[in-house]
Amino acid sequence: MERGDLRGMINLTALTTVIQVSGVLFVGLLPRTKEDLANLHADPMSGSRIGGFIFLFVTLSSVVYSLVVGVLNIIKPGWAGES
């Protein structure tokens, strides 16, 4: 970067933008009406308590981790050992 070569940074920016926007591709898979949602819920192969727990655990754990790291970076800069 010191030499002004930003190709890697531009490629990384493009990649992360594509990854963020890719969620739009799955909008068509969502149920359109309450009846569609009820039918999906009634299907015995559509639900898993263990899968739901794992999903929620990973999601909530990542949010809590992000909050803790953010607060520690504000309260005690350099806590992770970087200079």
Backbone as JSON, one array per atom type, in Angstrom:
{
  "sequence": "MERGDLRGMINLTALTTVIQVSGVLFVGLLPRTKEDLANLHADPMSGSRIGGFIFLFVTLSSVVYSLVVGVLNIIKPGWAGES",
  "N": [[0.81, -1.19, 0.0], [2.02, 1.16, 0.58], [3.35, 1.84, -1.71], [1.33, 2.62, -3.33], [-0.08, 0.63, -4.55], [-3.06, -0.72, -4.87], [-4.5, -2.91, -5.67], [-5.09, -5.39, -4.43], [-6.63, -4.54, -2.25], [-8.8, -3.4, -3.56], [-9.83, -5.66, -4.86], [-10.54, -7.19, -2.61], [-12.5, -5.54, -1.51], [-14.43, -5.63, -3.55], [-15.06, -8.39, -3.48], [-16.12, -8.71, -0.84], [-18.33, -7.04, -1.05], [-19.87, -8.37, -2.99], [-20.41, -10.73, -1.57], [-21.95, -9.73, 0.56], [-24.21, -8.75, -0.78], [-25.22, -11.02, -1.92], [-27.17, -12.3, -0.44], [-29.63, -11.42, -1.32], [-30.33, -13.09, -3.36], [-31.63, -15.21, -2.18], [-34.1, -14.38, -1.37], [-36.35, -15.08, -2.86], [-36.89, -17.62, -1.94], [-38.29, -17.4, 0.39], [-41.38, -17.84, 2.22], [-44.45, -16.73, 0.78], [-47.02, -16.15, 1.73], [-49.12, -16.33, 4.7], [-50.3, -18.82, 4.73], [-48.56, -20.35, 3.17], [-46.39, -20.34, 4.9], [-47.48, -21.7, 7.09], [-47.95, -24.22, 5.91], [-45.33, -24.94, 5.35], [-44.32, -25.12, 7.92], [-45.82, -27.25, 8.89], [-44.78, -29.44, 7.63], [-43.07, -32.43, 8.26], [-40.35, -32.7, 7.79], [-39.28, -30.19, 7.92], [-38.41, -28.91, 10.23], [-36.11, -28.61, 12.95], [-35.15, -29.04, 16.17], [-32.59, -29.17, 17.25], [-31.02, -28.15, 15.16], [-32.11, -25.57, 15.0], [-31.42, -24.62, 17.54], [-28.6, -24.66, 17.35], [-28.21, -22.81, 15.27], [-29.27, -20.42, 16.44], [-27.59, -20.25, 18.69], [-25.01, -19.91, 17.55], [-25.44, -17.51, 16.13], [-26.23, -15.65, 18.18], [-24.02, -15.89, 19.87], [-21.98, -14.85, 18.27], [-22.8, -12.2, 18.04], [-22.66, -11.36, 20.73], [-19.9, -11.75, 21.16], [-18.85, -9.87, 19.35], [-19.8, -7.51, 20.5], [-18.48, -7.56, 22.99], [-15.76, -7.46, 22.21], [-15.78, -4.97, 20.9], [-16.41, -3.22, 23.05], [-14.22, -3.74, 24.75], [-12.15, -2.79, 23.12], [-12.66, -0.1, 23.25], [-12.61, 0.53, 26.0], [-10.18, -0.59, 26.96], [-7.72, -0.16, 25.12], [-5.53, -2.07, 23.06], [-5.72, -4.47, 24.39], [-5.65, -6.99, 23.28], [-3.07, -7.52, 22.68], [-1.84, -6.36, 20.5], [0.21, -3.75, 19.14]],
  "CA": [[0.0, 0.0, 0.0], [2.89, 2.33, 0.63], [3.73, 2.18, -3.08], [0.14, 3.01, -4.06], [-0.66, -0.54, -5.2], [-4.28, -1.03, -4.12], [-5.27, -3.95, -6.36], [-5.6, -6.36, -3.46], [-7.69, -3.9, -1.46], [-9.96, -3.26, -4.43], [-10.38, -7.01, -5.04], [-11.18, -7.56, -1.35], [-13.72, -4.74, -1.41], [-15.4, -6.19, -4.49], [-15.48, -9.69, -2.97], [-17.0, -8.56, 0.32], [-19.58, -6.46, -1.53], [-20.63, -9.45, -3.63], [-20.88, -11.64, -0.52], [-23.03, -9.06, 1.3], [-25.4, -8.59, -1.62], [-25.68, -12.33, -2.37], [-28.36, -12.69, 0.31], [-30.81, -11.06, -2.1], [-30.66, -14.24, -4.2], [-32.44, -16.16, -1.42], [-35.4, -13.79, -1.02], [-37.39, -15.85, -3.53], [-37.16, -18.86, -1.22], [-39.13, -17.11, 1.55], [-42.81, -18.04, 1.98], [-45.1, -15.49, 0.36], [-48.23, -15.89, 2.5], [-49.21, -17.04, 5.98], [-50.64, -20.21, 4.43], [-47.3, -20.99, 2.76], [-45.59, -20.52, 6.11], [-48.11, -22.77, 7.87], [-47.66, -25.47, 5.21], [-43.91, -25.24, 5.55], [-44.15, -25.51, 9.32], [-46.49, -28.53, 9.11], [-43.98, -30.5, 7.02], [-42.22, -33.03, 9.31], [-38.92, -32.58, 7.46], [-38.89, -28.78, 7.84], [-37.95, -28.32, 11.47], [-35.17, -29.35, 13.77], [-34.84, -28.3, 17.4], [-31.13, -29.1, 17.39], [-30.55, -27.2, 14.14], [-32.52, -24.23, 15.43], [-30.59, -24.23, 18.68], [-27.24, -24.38, 16.87], [-28.28, -21.55, 14.53], [-29.42, -19.31, 17.38], [-26.4, -20.18, 19.52], [-23.92, -19.32, 16.76], [-25.79, -16.13, 15.83], [-26.18, -14.84, 19.39], [-22.63, -15.88, 20.36], [-21.18, -13.93, 17.45], [-23.19, -10.84, 18.4], [-22.08, -11.07, 22.05], [-18.45, -11.63, 20.98], [-18.59, -8.59, 18.7], [-20.03, -6.45, 21.48], [-17.41, -7.6, 23.99], [-14.54, -6.96, 21.58], [-15.95, -3.54, 20.69], [-16.31, -2.53, 24.33], [-12.84, -3.84, 25.21], [-11.33, -1.89, 22.32], [-12.89, 1.27, 23.7], [-12.21, 0.66, 27.4], [-8.78, -0.95, 27.18], [-7.05, -0.34, 23.82], [-4.35, -2.89, 23.11], [-5.96, -5.61, 25.26], [-5.39, -8.25, 22.58], [-1.64, -7.71, 22.52], [-1.27, -5.6, 19.4], [0.91, -2.55, 19.62]],
  "C": [[0.86, 1.25, 0.0], [3.27, 2.79, -0.77], [2.52, 2.6, -3.91], [-0.52, 1.87, -4.79], [-1.87, -1.0, -4.38], [-5.1, -2.13, -4.78], [-5.86, -4.96, -5.39], [-6.74, -5.79, -2.63], [-8.96, -3.75, -2.3], [-10.62, -4.62, -4.65], [-11.11, -7.46, -3.78], [-12.49, -6.81, -1.17], [-14.8, -5.29, -2.33], [-15.94, -7.53, -3.99], [-16.44, -9.55, -1.8], [-18.33, -7.92, -0.06], [-20.46, -7.52, -2.17], [-21.19, -10.41, -2.58], [-22.04, -11.01, 0.24], [-24.32, -9.01, 0.5], [-25.98, -9.94, -2.04], [-26.91, -12.82, -1.62], [-29.65, -12.39, -0.43], [-31.25, -12.24, -2.97], [-31.6, -15.22, -3.5], [-33.81, -15.61, -1.04], [-36.54, -14.57, -1.66], [-37.74, -17.14, -2.83], [-38.06, -18.64, 0.0], [-40.59, -17.39, 1.23], [-43.5, -16.71, 1.7], [-46.32, -15.14, 1.21], [-48.16, -16.64, 3.83], [-49.5, -18.52, 5.76], [-49.39, -20.97, 3.99], [-46.42, -21.28, 3.97], [-46.16, -21.65, 6.97], [-47.86, -24.14, 7.23], [-46.22, -25.9, 5.4], [-43.65, -25.74, 6.96], [-44.75, -26.89, 9.6], [-45.69, -29.7, 8.54], [-43.04, -31.09, 8.07], [-40.72, -32.92, 9.03], [-38.42, -31.14, 7.5], [-38.31, -28.22, 9.11], [-36.99, -29.23, 12.22], [-34.84, -28.51, 15.0], [-33.34, -28.13, 17.57], [-30.56, -28.09, 16.4], [-30.9, -25.77, 14.5], [-31.68, -23.73, 16.59], [-29.19, -23.85, 18.23], [-27.22, -23.05, 16.13], [-28.35, -20.36, 15.48], [-28.18, -19.15, 18.26], [-25.25, -19.5, 18.78], [-24.2, -17.84, 16.5], [-25.64, -15.24, 17.07], [-24.76, -14.78, 19.96], [-21.78, -14.91, 19.57], [-21.53, -12.48, 17.77], [-22.58, -10.46, 19.74], [-20.57, -10.9, 21.94], [-18.1, -10.27, 20.36], [-18.77, -7.43, 19.68], [-18.91, -6.4, 22.52], [-16.12, -7.05, 23.41], [-14.62, -5.46, 21.35], [-15.79, -2.74, 21.98], [-14.88, -2.58, 24.85], [-11.91, -2.94, 24.41], [-11.49, -0.45, 22.73], [-12.32, 1.47, 25.11], [-10.73, 0.43, 27.59], [-8.1, -1.21, 25.83], [-5.77, -1.16, 23.99], [-4.5, -4.14, 23.97], [-5.61, -6.93, 24.6], [-3.91, -8.47, 22.28], [-1.02, -6.98, 21.34], [-0.65, -4.3, 19.91], [0.13, -1.3, 19.37]]
}
